[in-house]
Amino acid sequence: FSPNAYKDYEGNISKLAQTSSVTKFQTQFEKLLNKVIGISEPLLISFFITDLQADIRRELQFHRLTNLMETFAMTSAYEA
């Protein structure tokens, strides 16, 4: 068995936390995103927003985001 077979990518993506720039956080999120299957886009959006720093998270919670790419773009705009 491969060691990767036992990694909990779904759990890791839900527990990720922004500790630096949005760009770095998004890169980490996307790396995990490429390894998970079966998670709905609305849930992924929720994970992403919840894992952001509080000030950006508050701004995004006012919007009804339904697309992950739109969420990434809006997040980058708020950090700028």
C-alpha positions as CSV (number, residue, x, y, z in Angstrom):
1,F,0.0,0.0,0.0
2,S,1.1,3.5,-0.7
3,P,1.5,5.9,2.2
4,N,-0.7,8.3,0.4
5,A,-3.5,5.8,0.5
6,Y,-3.9,6.6,4.2
7,K,-3.7,10.4,4.0
8,D,-6.9,12.2,5.0
9,Y,-7.0,14.9,2.3
10,E,-10.7,15.7,3.0
11,G,-9.9,16.2,6.7
12,N,-6.8,18.3,5.8
13,I,-8.7,20.6,3.5
14,S,-11.3,21.2,6.1
15,K,-8.7,22.1,8.7
16,L,-6.4,24.2,6.6
17,A,-5.9,27.7,8.0
18,Q,-4.6,30.9,6.4
19,T,-1.4,32.0,8.2
20,S,0.1,34.1,5.5
21,S,-1.1,35.7,2.2
22,V,-4.3,34.7,0.4
23,T,-2.2,33.6,-2.6
24,K,-0.2,31.2,-0.5
25,F,-3.3,29.9,1.3
26,Q,-5.1,29.4,-2.0
27,T,-2.1,27.5,-3.4
28,Q,-2.2,25.2,-0.4
29,F,-5.9,24.8,-0.7
30,E,-5.6,24.0,-4.5
31,K,-2.9,21.3,-3.8
32,L,-5.3,19.5,-1.5
33,L,-8.3,20.2,-3.8
34,N,-6.5,18.2,-6.5
35,K,-6.4,15.2,-4.2
36,V,-10.0,15.1,-2.9
37,I,-13.0,13.6,-4.7
38,G,-16.6,13.6,-3.9
39,I,-16.8,16.9,-2.0
40,S,-19.5,19.2,-3.4
41,E,-18.5,22.7,-4.6
42,P,-20.6,24.5,-2.0
43,L,-18.9,22.5,0.7
44,L,-15.5,23.3,-0.7
45,I,-16.4,27.0,-0.8
46,S,-17.5,26.8,2.8
47,F,-14.2,25.1,3.8
48,F,-12.2,27.8,1.9
49,I,-14.1,30.7,3.5
50,T,-14.1,29.3,7.0
51,D,-10.3,28.7,6.8
52,L,-9.5,32.4,5.9
53,Q,-8.4,35.0,8.3
54,A,-11.4,36.6,10.1
55,D,-11.4,40.0,8.4
56,I,-11.5,38.5,4.9
57,R,-13.9,35.8,6.0
58,R,-16.4,38.4,7.3
59,E,-16.3,40.3,4.0
60,L,-17.0,37.1,2.0
61,Q,-19.8,35.9,4.2
62,F,-22.0,38.7,2.9
63,H,-21.9,37.2,-0.6
64,R,-23.7,34.1,-1.9
65,L,-20.8,32.6,-3.6
66,T,-21.6,29.5,-5.7
67,N,-18.5,29.0,-7.7
68,L,-15.0,28.2,-6.3
69,M,-13.1,30.3,-9.0
70,E,-15.3,33.3,-8.2
71,T,-14.6,32.8,-4.5
72,F,-10.9,32.7,-5.2
73,A,-11.1,35.9,-7.3
74,M,-13.2,37.8,-4.7
75,T,-10.8,36.7,-1.9
76,S,-7.8,38.1,-3.8
77,A,-9.7,41.3,-4.4
78,Y,-10.4,41.8,-0.7
79,E,-6.7,41.2,0.2
80,A,-5.5,43.8,-2.3
